[in-house]
Protein backbone atom coordinates (compact mmCIF):
# COMPACT_ATOMS: atom_id res chain seq x y z
CA UNK A 1 0.00 0.00 0.00
CA UNK A 2 1.17 3.42 -0.94
CA UNK A 3 1.35 5.93 1.90
CA UNK A 4 0.46 9.54 1.00
CA UNK A 5 2.14 12.25 3.05
CA UNK A 6 2.42 15.11 0.67
CA UNK A 7 0.64 16.62 -2.33
CA UNK A 8 3.41 15.22 -4.49
CA UNK A 9 2.57 11.73 -3.20
CA UNK A 10 -1.12 12.37 -4.07
CA UNK A 11 -0.34 13.52 -7.56
CA UNK A 12 1.94 10.55 -8.15
CA UNK A 13 -0.76 8.13 -6.97
CA UNK A 14 -3.40 9.75 -9.19
CA UNK A 15 -1.01 9.43 -12.13
CA UNK A 16 -0.64 5.77 -11.34
CA UNK A 17 -4.39 5.27 -10.92
CA UNK A 18 -6.32 7.42 -13.43
CA UNK A 19 -9.56 5.73 -12.42
CA UNK A 20 -9.29 7.48 -9.03
CA UNK A 21 -9.36 10.93 -10.60
CA UNK A 22 -13.09 10.89 -11.25
CA UNK A 23 -13.79 9.89 -7.68
CA UNK A 24 -11.41 12.58 -6.49
CA UNK A 25 -13.16 15.16 -8.57
CA UNK A 26 -16.53 14.06 -7.21
CA UNK A 27 -15.31 14.45 -3.69
CA UNK A 28 -13.53 17.73 -4.22
CA UNK A 29 -15.86 19.53 -6.68
CA UNK A 30 -19.55 20.52 -6.18
CA UNK A 31 -22.30 19.14 -8.39
CA UNK A 32 -22.50 22.49 -10.20
CA UNK A 33 -18.83 22.42 -11.05
CA UNK A 34 -19.06 18.81 -12.14
CA UNK A 35 -21.85 19.66 -14.59
CA UNK A 36 -20.08 22.78 -15.83
CA UNK A 37 -18.48 21.04 -18.84
CA UNK A 38 -21.90 19.83 -19.94
CA UNK A 39 -23.34 23.28 -19.45
CA UNK A 40 -20.50 24.83 -21.42
CA UNK A 41 -21.02 22.31 -24.19
CA UNK A 42 -24.75 23.06 -24.36
CA UNK A 43 -23.98 26.77 -24.27
CA UNK A 44 -21.57 26.26 -27.13
CA UNK A 45 -24.28 24.49 -29.11
CA UNK A 46 -26.68 27.34 -28.42
CA UNK A 47 -24.04 29.85 -29.41
CA UNK A 48 -23.58 27.95 -32.67
CA UNK A 49 -27.36 28.01 -33.23
CA UNK A 50 -27.48 31.71 -32.36
CA UNK A 51 -24.56 32.39 -34.68
CA UNK A 52 -26.38 30.49 -37.42
CA UNK A 53 -29.52 32.53 -36.81
CA UNK A 54 -27.51 35.74 -36.78
CA UNK A 55 -25.93 34.69 -40.08
CA UNK A 56 -29.37 33.92 -41.49
CA UNK A 57 -30.65 37.25 -40.19
CA UNK A 58 -27.66 38.93 -41.80
CA UNK A 59 -28.51 37.27 -45.12
CA UNK A 60 -32.11 38.38 -44.79
CA UNK A 61 -30.96 41.90 -43.94
CA UNK A 62 -28.78 41.87 -47.05
CA UNK A 63 -31.75 40.67 -49.11
CA UNK A 64 -33.97 43.33 -47.52
CA UNK A 65 -31.32 45.97 -48.17
CA UNK A 66 -31.16 44.81 -51.78
CA UNK A 67 -34.91 45.00 -52.09
CA UNK A 68 -34.96 48.45 -50.48
CA UNK A 69 -32.30 49.58 -52.93
CA UNK A 70 -34.33 48.15 -55.80
CA UNK A 71 -37.43 49.85 -54.44
CA UNK A 72 -35.48 53.10 -54.20
CA UNK A 73 -34.45 52.74 -57.84
CA UNK A 74 -38.04 52.05 -58.83
CA UNK A 75 -39.19 55.06 -56.81
CA UNK A 76 -36.63 57.21 -58.58
CA UNK A 77 -37.83 55.87 -61.94
CA UNK A 78 -41.44 56.50 -60.91
CA UNK A 79 -40.57 60.01 -59.74
CA UNK A 80 -38.86 60.65 -63.07
CA UNK A 81 -41.91 59.38 -64.94
CA UNK A 82 -44.20 61.51 -62.79
CA UNK A 83 -42.02 64.55 -63.49
CA UNK A 84 -42.12 63.76 -67.21
CA UNK A 85 -45.87 63.30 -67.00
CA UNK A 86 -46.14 66.63 -65.19
CA UNK A 87 -44.16 68.32 -67.96
CA UNK A 88 -46.40 66.71 -70.58
CA UNK A 89 -49.48 67.82 -68.65
CA UNK A 90 -48.15 71.37 -68.54
CA UNK A 91 -47.49 71.25 -72.29
CA UNK A 92 -50.97 69.81 -72.84
CA UNK A 93 -52.53 72.47 -70.62
CA UNK A 94 -50.68 75.13 -72.56
CA UNK A 95 -51.94 73.67 -75.84
CA UNK A 96 -55.49 73.45 -74.47
CA UNK A 97 -55.26 77.09 -73.33
CA UNK A 98 -54.07 78.08 -76.80
CA UNK A 99 -56.87 76.08 -78.40
CA UNK A 100 -59.29 77.76 -76.00
CA UNK A 101 -57.98 81.16 -77.04
CA UNK A 102 -58.36 80.22 -80.70
CA UNK A 103 -61.89 78.93 -80.06
CA UNK A 104 -62.79 82.13 -78.19
CA UNK A 105 -61.38 84.19 -81.05
CA UNK A 106 -63.37 82.11 -83.54
CA UNK A 107 -66.53 82.44 -81.45
CA UNK A 108 -65.99 86.19 -81.16
CA UNK A 109 -65.40 86.40 -84.91
CA UNK A 110 -68.49 84.25 -85.52
CA UNK A 111 -70.56 86.46 -83.22
CA UNK A 112 -69.33 89.59 -84.98
CA UNK A 113 -70.24 87.98 -88.27
CA UNK A 114 -73.70 87.12 -86.92
CA UNK A 115 -74.08 90.65 -85.59
CA UNK A 116 -73.01 92.05 -88.94
CA UNK A 117 -75.43 89.75 -90.77
CA UNK A 118 -78.17 90.65 -88.31
CA UNK A 119 -77.38 94.31 -88.80
CA UNK A 120 -77.49 93.93 -92.57
CA UNK A 121 -80.77 92.02 -92.37
CA UNK A 122 -82.18 94.64 -90.03
CA UNK A 123 -81.03 97.47 -92.32
CA UNK A 124 -82.50 95.72 -95.36
CA UNK A 125 -85.76 95.15 -93.50
CA UNK A 126 -85.79 98.78 -92.36
CA UNK A 127 -85.39 99.94 -95.98
CA UNK A 128 -88.15 97.54 -97.00
CA UNK A 129 -90.55 98.99 -94.41
CA UNK A 130 -89.63 102.51 -95.44
CA UNK A 131 -90.31 101.74 -99.11
CA UNK A 132 -93.48 99.72 -98.57
CA UNK A 133 -94.96 101.36 -95.51
CA UNK A 134 -98.29 102.18 -97.19
CA UNK A 135 -98.72 98.50 -98.02
CA UNK A 136 -97.47 97.06 -94.71
CA UNK A 137 -99.55 99.45 -92.58
CA UNK A 138 -102.52 99.65 -95.00
CA UNK A 139 -104.62 97.54 -92.63
CA UNK A 140 -104.13 100.15 -89.91
CA UNK A 141 -103.95 103.50 -91.70
CA UNK A 142 -105.57 105.20 -94.66
CA UNK A 143 -103.19 107.04 -96.95
CA UNK A 144 -100.21 106.06 -94.83
CA UNK A 145 -96.96 107.65 -95.89
CA UNK A 146 -93.40 107.74 -94.61
CA UNK A 147 -92.44 111.17 -93.25
CA UNK A 148 -88.98 112.56 -92.72
CA UNK A 149 -87.94 113.68 -89.24
CA UNK A 150 -87.65 117.25 -90.62
CA UNK A 151 -91.43 117.28 -91.01
CA UNK A 152 -91.70 116.70 -87.25
CA UNK A 153 -88.80 118.92 -86.27
CA UNK A 154 -90.64 122.13 -85.43
CA UNK A 155 -93.10 120.43 -83.09
CA UNK A 156 -90.40 118.39 -81.37
CA UNK A 157 -87.91 121.22 -81.00
CA UNK A 158 -90.30 123.43 -79.03
CA UNK A 159 -91.19 120.67 -76.53
CA UNK A 160 -88.03 118.66 -76.02
CA UNK A 161 -84.50 119.18 -74.80
CA UNK A 162 -81.66 118.81 -77.25
CA UNK A 163 -80.85 115.32 -75.99
CA UNK A 164 -84.50 114.24 -76.13
CA UNK A 165 -84.84 115.66 -79.65
CA UNK A 166 -81.73 113.77 -80.79
CA UNK A 167 -83.20 110.56 -79.37
CA UNK A 168 -86.68 111.04 -80.82
CA UNK A 169 -85.62 111.57 -84.43
CA UNK A 170 -83.49 108.41 -84.39
CA UNK A 171 -86.57 106.20 -84.82
CA UNK A 172 -86.15 103.94 -87.85
CA UNK A 173 -89.32 104.94 -89.64
CA UNK A 174 -92.09 107.53 -89.13
CA UNK A 175 -95.40 106.77 -90.83
CA UNK A 176 -98.24 109.31 -90.85
CA UNK A 177 -101.83 108.45 -91.77
CA UNK A 178 -105.46 108.36 -90.67
CA UNK A 179 -106.68 105.52 -88.48
CA UNK A 180 -108.98 103.23 -90.47
CA UNK A 181 -112.61 102.81 -89.49
CA UNK A 182 -112.40 105.69 -87.04
CA UNK A 183 -115.08 108.40 -86.98
CA UNK A 184 -114.23 111.15 -86.75
CA UNK A 185 -110.97 110.42 -88.54
CA UNK A 186 -107.79 111.09 -86.59
CA UNK A 187 -104.28 111.32 -87.96
CA UNK A 188 -101.51 109.53 -86.06
CA UNK A 189 -97.77 109.08 -86.40
CA UNK A 190 -96.38 105.57 -86.11
CA UNK A 191 -92.96 105.53 -84.42
CA UNK A 192 -91.50 102.33 -85.87
CA UNK A 193 -88.42 100.45 -84.68
CA UNK A 194 -87.36 97.73 -87.13
CA UNK A 195 -85.18 94.71 -86.26
CA UNK A 196 -84.83 91.36 -87.95
CA UNK A 197 -85.43 89.79 -84.51
CA UNK A 198 -87.41 92.08 -82.23
CA UNK A 199 -86.38 92.01 -78.56
CA UNK A 200 -87.32 93.91 -75.39
CA UNK A 201 -84.85 96.70 -76.09
CA UNK A 202 -86.66 97.45 -79.37
CA UNK A 203 -89.96 97.64 -77.50
CA UNK A 204 -88.51 99.93 -74.84
CA UNK A 205 -86.91 102.17 -77.48
CA UNK A 206 -90.12 102.49 -79.51
CA UNK A 207 -92.17 103.25 -76.40
CA UNK A 208 -89.69 105.87 -75.16
CA UNK A 209 -89.56 107.72 -78.50
CA UNK A 210 -93.32 107.52 -78.85
CA UNK A 211 -93.71 109.24 -75.46
CA UNK A 212 -91.37 112.01 -76.62
CA UNK A 213 -93.56 112.68 -79.69
CA UNK A 214 -96.66 112.72 -77.49
CA UNK A 215 -95.06 115.33 -75.24
CA UNK A 216 -94.66 117.44 -78.38
CA UNK A 217 -98.41 117.21 -78.96
CA UNK A 218 -98.37 114.54 -81.67
CA UNK A 219 -100.73 111.57 -81.66
CA UNK A 220 -98.01 108.93 -81.71
CA UNK A 221 -98.25 105.14 -81.54
CA UNK A 222 -95.21 102.93 -80.83
CA UNK A 223 -94.57 100.08 -83.27
CA UNK A 224 -91.93 97.34 -83.41
CA UNK A 225 -91.56 95.32 -86.60
CA UNK A 226 -89.46 92.34 -87.69
CA UNK A 227 -89.43 88.85 -89.07
CA UNK A 228 -89.92 87.40 -85.62
CA UNK A 229 -89.91 88.45 -81.97
CA UNK A 230 -88.59 86.99 -78.76
CA UNK A 231 -91.01 85.85 -76.06
CA UNK A 232 -89.80 88.72 -73.90
CA UNK A 233 -90.54 91.21 -76.68
CA UNK A 234 -94.08 89.85 -77.14
CA UNK A 235 -94.79 90.14 -73.42
CA UNK A 236 -93.25 93.61 -73.18
CA UNK A 237 -95.18 94.86 -76.24
CA UNK A 238 -98.49 93.71 -74.77
CA UNK A 239 -97.74 95.26 -71.38
CA UNK A 240 -96.59 98.58 -72.88
CA UNK A 241 -99.41 98.84 -75.50
CA UNK A 242 -96.87 98.72 -78.32
CA UNK A 243 -97.96 97.40 -81.72
CA UNK A 244 -95.98 94.30 -82.69
CA UNK A 245 -95.62 93.45 -86.38
CA UNK A 246 -94.22 89.98 -87.15
CA UNK A 247 -93.84 89.12 -90.84
CA UNK A 248 -96.07 92.07 -91.69
CA UNK A 249 -98.89 90.90 -89.39
CA UNK A 250 -99.75 93.46 -86.65
CA UNK A 251 -100.99 92.72 -83.14
CA UNK A 252 -102.04 94.88 -80.14
CA UNK A 253 -103.42 97.62 -82.43
CA UNK A 254 -106.60 97.99 -80.39
CA UNK A 255 -104.56 98.23 -77.17
CA UNK A 256 -102.43 100.95 -78.70
CA UNK A 257 -105.52 102.95 -79.78
CA UNK A 258 -107.05 102.69 -76.29
CA UNK A 259 -103.74 103.80 -74.80
CA UNK A 260 -103.70 106.78 -77.20
CA UNK A 261 -107.25 107.76 -76.21
CA UNK A 262 -106.36 107.61 -72.56
C-alpha positions as MATLAB code, in Angstrom:
seq = 'XXXXXXXXXXXXXXXXXXXXXXXXXXXXXXXXXXXXXXXXXXXXXXXXXXXXXXXXXXXXXXXXXXXXXXXXXXXXXXXXXXXXXXXXXXXXXXXXXXXXXXXXXXXXXXXXXXXXXXXXXXXXXXXXXXXXXXXXXXXXXXXXXXXXXXXXXXXXXXXXXXXXXXXXXXXXXXXXXXXXXXXXXXXXXXXXXXXXXXXXXXXXXXXXXXXXXXXXXXXXXXXXXXXXXXXXXXXXXXXXXXXXXXXXXXXXXXXXXXXXXX';
ca = [
       0.000    0.000    0.000;
       1.172    3.424   -0.943;
       1.346    5.930    1.902;
       0.459    9.543    1.000;
       2.138   12.246    3.049;
       2.416   15.112    0.669;
       0.644   16.619   -2.327;
       3.414   15.216   -4.488;
       2.568   11.732   -3.202;
      -1.119   12.374   -4.069;
      -0.337   13.516   -7.560;
       1.940   10.547   -8.145;
      -0.765    8.129   -6.968;
      -3.403    9.751   -9.190;
      -1.013    9.431  -12.129;
      -0.640    5.772  -11.342;
      -4.394    5.266  -10.923;
      -6.316    7.420  -13.431;
      -9.560    5.731  -12.419;
      -9.291    7.484   -9.034;
      -9.358   10.934  -10.601;
     -13.090   10.891  -11.245;
     -13.787    9.889   -7.676;
     -11.406   12.580   -6.488;
     -13.164   15.162   -8.567;
     -16.533   14.058   -7.207;
     -15.314   14.448   -3.688;
     -13.528   17.729   -4.224;
     -15.859   19.532   -6.679;
     -19.549   20.522   -6.182;
     -22.298   19.139   -8.388;
     -22.503   22.492  -10.202;
     -18.832   22.417  -11.048;
     -19.062   18.812  -12.141;
     -21.849   19.655  -14.593;
     -20.084   22.785  -15.826;
     -18.480   21.039  -18.838;
     -21.895   19.826  -19.936;
     -23.343   23.278  -19.447;
     -20.500   24.829  -21.421;
     -21.021   22.312  -24.189;
     -24.753   23.060  -24.358;
     -23.977   26.771  -24.273;
     -21.575   26.258  -27.133;
     -24.276   24.488  -29.107;
     -26.676   27.344  -28.424;
     -24.039   29.849  -29.413;
     -23.576   27.954  -32.666;
     -27.362   28.011  -33.229;
     -27.475   31.712  -32.360;
     -24.560   32.391  -34.680;
     -26.384   30.495  -37.425;
     -29.522   32.531  -36.812;
     -27.510   35.744  -36.784;
     -25.931   34.693  -40.079;
     -29.366   33.925  -41.485;
     -30.646   37.252  -40.193;
     -27.655   38.929  -41.802;
     -28.512   37.273  -45.121;
     -32.107   38.384  -44.786;
     -30.956   41.903  -43.941;
     -28.783   41.867  -47.049;
     -31.748   40.668  -49.107;
     -33.967   43.330  -47.517;
     -31.324   45.968  -48.173;
     -31.157   44.811  -51.780;
     -34.913   44.998  -52.086;
     -34.962   48.453  -50.483;
     -32.297   49.583  -52.934;
     -34.328   48.150  -55.804;
     -37.432   49.853  -54.437;
     -35.478   53.098  -54.202;
     -34.455   52.745  -57.835;
     -38.037   52.051  -58.832;
     -39.192   55.058  -56.810;
     -36.628   57.214  -58.582;
     -37.829   55.873  -61.938;
     -41.439   56.498  -60.906;
     -40.573   60.010  -59.736;
     -38.861   60.646  -63.069;
     -41.907   59.381  -64.944;
     -44.201   61.510  -62.790;
     -42.019   64.546  -63.489;
     -42.117   63.755  -67.210;
     -45.873   63.300  -67.002;
     -46.138   66.635  -65.190;
     -44.161   68.315  -67.961;
     -46.398   66.706  -70.578;
     -49.481   67.818  -68.655;
     -48.149   71.368  -68.542;
     -47.491   71.245  -72.289;
     -50.973   69.805  -72.845;
     -52.533   72.465  -70.616;
     -50.679   75.130  -72.561;
     -51.940   73.670  -75.839;
     -55.493   73.452  -74.472;
     -55.257   77.085  -73.334;
     -54.067   78.083  -76.797;
     -56.865   76.077  -78.397;
     -59.292   77.758  -75.996;
     -57.980   81.165  -77.038;
     -58.359   80.215  -80.702;
     -61.888   78.932  -80.057;
     -62.788   82.132  -78.193;
     -61.378   84.185  -81.052;
     -63.369   82.107  -83.545;
     -66.525   82.439  -81.453;
     -65.994   86.187  -81.163;
     -65.404   86.404  -84.910;
     -68.492   84.253  -85.520;
     -70.559   86.458  -83.215;
     -69.325   89.587  -84.977;
     -70.245   87.984  -88.272;
     -73.704   87.115  -86.924;
     -74.075   90.654  -85.588;
     -73.008   92.047  -88.942;
     -75.426   89.747  -90.769;
     -78.169   90.653  -88.306;
     -77.381   94.314  -88.801;
     -77.490   93.926  -92.565;
     -80.770   92.020  -92.367;
     -82.179   94.645  -90.031;
     -81.031   97.469  -92.316;
     -82.501   95.718  -95.360;
     -85.765   95.154  -93.497;
     -85.795   98.782  -92.359;
     -85.392   99.938  -95.976;
     -88.151   97.541  -96.998;
     -90.553   98.994  -94.411;
     -89.634  102.514  -95.442;
     -90.311  101.743  -99.112;
     -93.477   99.715  -98.574;
     -94.959  101.360  -95.507;
     -98.294  102.178  -97.193;
     -98.717   98.500  -98.025;
     -97.468   97.061  -94.711;
     -99.552   99.451  -92.582;
    -102.516   99.648  -94.997;
    -104.624   97.535  -92.626;
    -104.134  100.146  -89.912;
    -103.950  103.496  -91.698;
    -105.569  105.196  -94.664;
    -103.192  107.045  -96.953;
    -100.211  106.061  -94.826;
     -96.956  107.654  -95.891;
     -93.399  107.742  -94.612;
     -92.437  111.170  -93.253;
     -88.981  112.563  -92.721;
     -87.944  113.684  -89.235;
     -87.654  117.248  -90.620;
     -91.431  117.277  -91.013;
     -91.703  116.699  -87.249;
     -88.803  118.916  -86.266;
     -90.639  122.130  -85.429;
     -93.100  120.432  -83.090;
     -90.405  118.394  -81.374;
     -87.914  121.225  -80.999;
     -90.297  123.429  -79.030;
     -91.195  120.674  -76.534;
     -88.028  118.657  -76.017;
     -84.501  119.184  -74.795;
     -81.662  118.815  -77.254;
     -80.848  115.316  -75.986;
     -84.497  114.240  -76.133;
     -84.835  115.663  -79.650;
     -81.731  113.768  -80.785;
     -83.199  110.560  -79.374;
     -86.682  111.042  -80.818;
     -85.618  111.573  -84.426;
     -83.490  108.406  -84.388;
     -86.573  106.198  -84.822;
     -86.147  103.942  -87.847;
     -89.324  104.945  -89.644;
     -92.088  107.534  -89.126;
     -95.404  106.770  -90.829;
     -98.241  109.313  -90.854;
    -101.828  108.448  -91.767;
    -105.458  108.356  -90.666;
    -106.681  105.519  -88.475;
    -108.975  103.230  -90.472;
    -112.607  102.815  -89.492;
    -112.404  105.693  -87.040;
    -115.076  108.400  -86.983;
    -114.230  111.149  -86.751;
    -110.968  110.424  -88.538;
    -107.786  111.086  -86.589;
    -104.281  111.321  -87.956;
    -101.513  109.526  -86.063;
     -97.770  109.082  -86.396;
     -96.384  105.573  -86.114;
     -92.960  105.526  -84.420;
     -91.501  102.335  -85.870;
     -88.424  100.449  -84.676;
     -87.364   97.729  -87.132;
     -85.180   94.712  -86.263;
     -84.831   91.362  -87.947;
     -85.433   89.788  -84.511;
     -87.414   92.080  -82.227;
     -86.380   92.010  -78.561;
     -87.324   93.911  -75.392;
     -84.849   96.700  -76.088;
     -86.659   97.451  -79.373;
     -89.960   97.636  -77.502;
     -88.505   99.929  -74.836;
     -86.911  102.171  -77.476;
     -90.121  102.489  -79.507;
     -92.167  103.251  -76.402;
     -89.690  105.868  -75.165;
     -89.562  107.719  -78.498;
     -93.319  107.522  -78.847;
     -93.709  109.242  -75.463;
     -91.373  112.015  -76.617;
     -93.560  112.679  -79.688;
     -96.663  112.720  -77.490;
     -95.056  115.331  -75.241;
     -94.664  117.441  -78.375;
     -98.414  117.212  -78.965;
     -98.367  114.544  -81.669;
    -100.731  111.568  -81.658;
     -98.009  108.925  -81.706;
     -98.250  105.140  -81.544;
     -95.211  102.931  -80.827;
     -94.574  100.081  -83.265;
     -91.928   97.343  -83.414;
     -91.557   95.318  -86.603;
     -89.463   92.342  -87.688;
     -89.432   88.848  -89.074;
     -89.917   87.399  -85.621;
     -89.906   88.453  -81.965;
     -88.590   86.988  -78.757;
     -91.011   85.854  -76.064;
     -89.798   88.721  -73.904;
     -90.539   91.206  -76.680;
     -94.076   89.847  -77.140;
     -94.793   90.145  -73.421;
     -93.245   93.612  -73.183;
     -95.183   94.856  -76.245;
     -98.490   93.709  -74.775;
     -97.735   95.260  -71.380;
     -96.594   98.580  -72.883;
     -99.413   98.839  -75.496;
     -96.868   98.724  -78.315;
     -97.959   97.403  -81.721;
     -95.981   94.302  -82.685;
     -95.625   93.447  -86.381;
     -94.221   89.983  -87.150;
     -93.839   89.121  -90.838;
     -96.073   92.071  -91.689;
     -98.891   90.897  -89.390;
     -99.753   93.460  -86.650;
    -100.990   92.719  -83.143;
    -102.035   94.879  -80.136;
    -103.416   97.615  -82.434;
    -106.599   97.994  -80.390;
    -104.558   98.228  -77.170;
    -102.433  100.949  -78.705;
    -105.521  102.947  -79.776;
    -107.048  102.688  -76.289;
    -103.737  103.804  -74.796;
    -103.700  106.776  -77.198;
    -107.246  107.761  -76.213;
    -106.365  107.609  -72.556;
];
